[in-house]
Structure formats: C-alpha cells, structure tokens
Amino acid sequence: MVLQSLKSCLWLSCILRTPKACFWSTASGGLIIQSVSNDVYQNLAVEDWIHDHMDLEKQQVLFLWRNSPAVVIGRHQNPWQECNLRLLRQKNIKLARRRSGGGTVYHDLGNINLTFFTTRKKYERMENLKLVVKALKALRPQLDVHVTDRYDILLDRQYKISGTAAKLGRTSAYHHCTLLCNADKFVLSSVLKSPYKGLKSNATPSVPASVKNLFEEDPSLTSEMLLDAIAKEYATQHQIDHHITVINPADETLLPGISHKTKELQTWEWVYGKTPKFSVSTCLNMAYKDSVLDVKVNMDVKHGRIEVCNIDLPEQWLPPGLYSELVKSLTGSKFCPNEITTLVTTLLRVCPQDNELHSRWSLLCENMIMLM
C-alpha cells in the first residue's frame, strides 16, 4: 500500500500541472482533468460541478479519478437489493448514489474511473469505449479486449472489465465507465451480494457478470500506465496537448459551491431516501426457549421511511399495548438499523419490569433490526 502510494505521488509529480487560472482558459477543444482525492463523494461532486458549470460547447472534458473502497449505486436503484449493507458497515466501506442510471459497482484503488463530458448532441458512449480499447491495445497489443452492444468492455471475450452509465441533461451530458485493474475481487463479490429476503421493488436491478482484473492478464501493467495511455489517446483524438490538469475537489476557489454538492451526496436523504418505493414481506423464524416462532412482517417503504408496518405475532406473545406502540413508532421511521435501535431502546424503558417480557421484546427487536 505504501509502495502504491509512493508510485502515485511520483507519477503525479511527473504530470504537467496546469495552473488554476488555466482551468477556465484552456484553449477550446478538450481538457483532461484528474482528481487528487480518493473520496467517492468528492469525485461524484466534481462530475456534478462540471456538468452544471462548464461550457461544454467550447471544450469537451475527460475526468480521471479513483476511489478508496466504496459501493456506488445508480440513481434509480435500491441499496438493500443491490448490496450487503451490514457488511459495508462492518468493513467501513462507503455507499454512494450517483446521479446517473445504470447498475451497482464496487470501487477501490484498483479501479480506474473515467468520465467523458460533452454536449448532449455530441454524446456518444460507444466512441468513448472504443477510445479506451484503443488505448489499451496501444499499450499492450496482445490484450483481447472489445466493446459489446451493451456498452461493456470484455476481456478474453467473457470477463467484464468495464461497466458504463450516463446522465443526459438538457444541453450537457456525461458518460462514465470503470476499468478493473487490480480491484479486490473477494470484497467486490462479497459486498455486491444482497442478503435481504422478501424485497419487492421496481428499482433498476444490476446484471451480474463474471469479472477479471487487467493485472491478472498482464502483471506488468500499472494504474498509472493505463491512465496515461487513455489520456494520451484522448488528447490525440481531440487534437489537444497531452496535459493533465490535477485538481483538488475540495478547492472552493477552483470549484465554487463544490462543498455543498459533496455534502448533499453524503446525506441519508440522498443515499437512502431516493430509493424507489419498495415493500418487504418476510417471515422471521425466531428461536425462543424450546420453540421456533414464525413472525410475519410486511412493510411498505417510501423515500427510505416505513410507510406501512404490519407484524403478525403469536397471540398473547406481547401485550397489545406494547405491540401497538411498536408498530406506531416504526411507522414513519427511517428503514435504518441505527434509528430503529434508538427507537426500540426508548420503548424498552417504558416496558413493564418483567424479565420474560423483556426477553421477548429484545428478541423481536433484534430480528426487526436484522431486516435493515
């Protein structure tokens, strides 16, 4: 890890750093930008900023970026359906929702991200992907890579090394894609496997695929080599100098208003609250003493909050008043383990001082929290 960081620093020191003032005054045609940040929210905010503020009629933009471990879902996806949220929390892996469509991807420093900005009229994702393939072939002619009709890049005709998504605005557009270089495939497969049962949703589902790292095919490659090859090919095709403008996504003097965009992407309301309405219909098999209780749970969740909640408990298992208070408290609450934990802890304080009752209550609450 230290060696990789050192390589990155040495590589960045070799790049021609364009002064901040030139960020706006670069000659028309094209601009290549690289982020010095590995924070997923900052880098997604840069995408929003460029889309909203730059005059893409005058210059097209290629944005290069890498992230520390993160799972990024599409604009219209359901995180409970797409990934293992409990595992993300355990491993301290960030979850982000981007503003483009498409499926869920896992990012780490072994994954390169490329964003191509144009006017809507000039938007052409197939040409962008062909550019990436041409850069790879220029670097290593023996690589068997090609673009599919689904806008993926395959290695050896079967392994997906690049997924793709896009945002089409009224006048501006961007297309971004990933490039698997040396990502942790074990973590990737683990976190992109949802353990949640009984979810029904109209959210956009991801399409599973077999993946492979480019470095498995050719260990002599480095991320820096690939980034430079892609930048060089982009410069050639747009007839511009091979300059890379290195930017700090936290720099308000360079990107006015960027911190607000970054904070918005981190909010619970954006990451979870933008999830399309879904329902949960499942049966909790709760082991209690010498028996197993089947508890049916049905919930409707809208904007990430529980809109309707029904829990079918065995008769007399909890006092009717306590059960009613639980359902009432859950309704309107975030579908979130932290909020529900706080809620049930508060309710437990007003529960009658009865050890048997406390045990039953705790068991039910633990199982309810596991749904989230």
N, C-alpha and C positions, 0 to 999 in steps of 0.2 A: 504493500500500500504506500509506504514512504517512497519507494523507488518510482512507483507510478506517478505520485505527486511531483517528484523531482523532475521526471520526464516532461510532465505537463508544463511546469514552470520554465524549463529550458526551452521547450517548444514555443511557448508564448513569448519568451524573450527574443526569439528569432523573427517574430512576425513584425511587419511594419505597422506600428501603432499610429493610426490616423488621429490627429488632434481632435478634441471635442468639436471645435468650431467647424471642422470639415465634415462632421456627421450630416450637417444640413447642406453644405455647399459642394459636396462631391459632384463631379460632372454627371450629367444625365446619362442614363443607360442602365447602370446596375450598381449595386452596393452589396458587399459581403460583410456580415456582422457576426461576431462571436461573443457569447456571454462568458464572463469570468466567474459567474455564480453557478453553483450546483444545486440551488434551491428550486424545486419544481414550481412553486407559486410565483417566484420572481420571474422565472423564464416564461411561464404562461402569460404573465402580465405584460412582458415585453411584446409577445405576439399581439395582444390586445392593443397595446400602445401604437405599434407600427401600423396595424390595420386601421386604427382610428385617426392617426395624426399625420402619417407620411403621405406625400403626393406621389402615388404610385403611377401616375401618368408620366411623370418625369423620370423616375428610376424604379426598376424592379429591385427586390431585395431577397437575398438569401441569408437566413438566420441559422447559425450553428450553435448547438447547446447540448449540455449533458447534465444529468441529474444524479444526486445521491438517491438511494433506494426509495422508490415511490411507485404507487399504482395509480394510473391515470385512466379515468373512465370518460366515455363520450358524453356529450351534452344531454342525451335523452336516455341514459342508462340507469339501472338500479344497482347500487353498490352491494346490497345484500345478495343480489342474484349473481353478481359478477365476481366477487372475491370473498376471501375468508377474513372478515373484519377483525375477528378475535385474534387471529394470527398476526395481522398487521399491527394491532396494538401491542402484542407481546414482543414483536421484533422492532417496534418503533419505526415502522415503515409508513411514510406519509400517504394519504389518499387525497387525490385532487380530481376535480371535474373540469374538463376543458370546455371551451365554447364551441368546438367543432363536433360533428357527429362521429360515427364510426364506433369501433369496439374498444375493449379494455386492453391496456398494455402495461407491462412491468418495465420500469426504468431503473438502471443503476449506472455506475460509471463505465460499465462495459457496453453501454448502449448509446449510440450517437443519434441525435435528433436534428432533423433538417426541416426548415420551414421556408417555402417559396411564396413570396408575396408578389402579386400582380394586380392590375385592374381586373374587374370581372370579365371584361371582353377578352383579355389575353390569358385567362386561366386555362391551363392545360396540364393536368396531372400526369398523363401518360408521357408527355415530353420530359417532365421533371424526373420521372423514374428512369427513363431511358438515359438521361444525363448521368444519374447515379451509376447505372450499369456500365456506361461508357467509361466513367472514372475508375471503376473497379477493374475493368478489363485493361485499361491503360496501365494500371499499377501491377496487376497480375493477370496476364493474358490467358493463363491456363484455367482461371476460375470459370465454372459453368454456372452463370447467373443470367436470368432473364425475367422480364416483366410479364405477368399474367393479365388476363382480361378483367380480373378482379382488382387490379392495381396493387398486387403484391409483388415482391421480388423473391424468386425462388432460387435456392442453391441446389445444385445437382438434381434439378427437376422435381424435387419433393420437399425440401426443407424451406420453410418460410424464414427469411432473414429481415424482411421489412413489411410492416403494416402501414396503412395510409388512411388519412382522414382530411376533411376540408371544411372551411367556412366560407360561404358565399354571401358577401354583403351586397348592398345596393349598387355600389360602384367598385368596391375593393374586394379582393378575395385572397385567401391563402390556402395552401396545401402543405400539410406536414406529414413526414414519414419517419419511421425509426430505421435503424440499421444495427442488427445484432452483431457485436464484435466479440465481446468476451463477458457477456452477462452471466449471472449466477442462475443457471437453468433449474437447479433444485429449488431455490427460493421462488423463481418465476412460476414453476408448475404448482408449488405449494400454495402460494397466495392467490393464484388465479383459479382456485377450485372452491366453489361455494359449498359450505356445509349446511346451509339453511334449507329446511324442508317446508313444503306446503306453500311456497310463494307463487302467486299468480299475478302477472304483470304484463302490460302492453309495451314495456320498455324495450329498447333495441337490444337484442341479445348478441353477444360476441360469438364468433365462429371459431371453434378450436382448430388448432393446426399444429403439425409437427414442426419444431424449430431446431435450428442449429446455429452455432456461432461461427462467424467467418474465421476466427482464430483457430478453431478446430480443424478447419480445412488447410490453413496456412499459418502456423505459429509465428512466422517471421513478421507478420503484419502488426502494426500498432494503430491505436485510435488516431494518433496524430498524423500518421501517414495517410489514413483514409480521409480525414477531414481536409487535409491539404490537397489531396487528389481531387476531391469533389469541388473544393473552392477553385482550384486551377481550371477544371473543366467548365465550371460556371462562368469564370472570367473569360475563357476562350469563346464560349458560345454567345456571350453578351458583348464581346469585343471591348472589355474593360481591363484595366490593370489588375494584376493579381494582388490586391491589397485586402487585408482583413482588418476591419475596424473592431477593436476589442472594447467592449462596453461593460460597465457595471450597472446591473438592473436596479440597484438601489440609489442611483445618482439622479436626484431630483433636478439638478441644474441641466442635465443632459436630456432627461425624460420627465418633464413636468407632469405631476399627477400620478406618477408610476406607483408610489407607495399606497395610494388609495386603491388602485387596481389590484395590487398584491394582497392587501388586507381583505378585500372583497372575496377573492378566490379562496381564502383560508376560512371563511365563516361557515358555521354549521348550516346556515340557511342556504348557502350556495352548494356546498359539497353534498349534503344530505337532503336539504329542503327542496331542491329542484328535481328530486326523484319523481317520475310519473307515478300517479296513484297506483297502489297495489294492495293485494289482500294476502293475509296469512291464514291458512286453515290447516291445523295440525293437531296431533294428539300427543300429549305429554304422558309418557309412561313413568310414573313416579313410584319409586320403591320406598315403601313406608312400613317399617317393622317387618312383619312376615308376609306382606302382601304387595301387589303392584296395582296402583290406581291409574286408570285411564282418564285423563282430563282433556277434554276437547276445547281447543282455543280457536276462536275466529275473530280476526281483526281486519278492519279496513284502514289503510294508512294513506293520508293525503298531505302533500308538502312536508313529508317526513314526520308527521304527527298522527297519533292514533285517533281516528275519526269515530270508529265504532268498535266496541270491545264486548265480546261475549265469552265467558268462561264457564264451561259445563262441569261443575264439581259434584261429587257424590253427595247425596242428601245428608245434611247434618254434619258434614265434614268441617265446615266453618260456620260460625254464627251468621245468619242472614245479614245482619247489620254490618259486620266486618267485610263480608263478601261484596255487598253493595257499595261500601266505601272504597274498596279496592278498584272496582270497575269504574266508579265515578272519577277516581283520581287518575286512572290510566287514560281515560277519555280526554283528549286534548293535549296529552303529554307527548314529548318527543319520543320517537321509536328509537331509544338510545339507552344503553345499559347504565351509563352514569346517572342520567336523570331518573330512571326507574329505581335504581339503587337508593338514591336520596329519598324518593317518594315512599318506598316501602319501609325504609328505616324510620321515617317520620310516623307512618301509620302504626308501626310496631310499638311505638312509645305509648299509644293510646289503647293498645290491645290489652284485654283483661290479663291480670297476672296469673297465668295458668301455663305451666310448663308444657303440657300436652298441646295446648293451643299454639303456643309459641313455636313448637317444633313443626307443626303442620303449616303454619303461616310461613316460616322460614323456607321450608321445602318448596312450597308453591312459588314463592318469590324467586328463589334461586333458579327454578325451571323457567319462569317467565323471562328472567334476565338473559338466560341462555338463548332465547329466541332472537335476541338482538345482537 
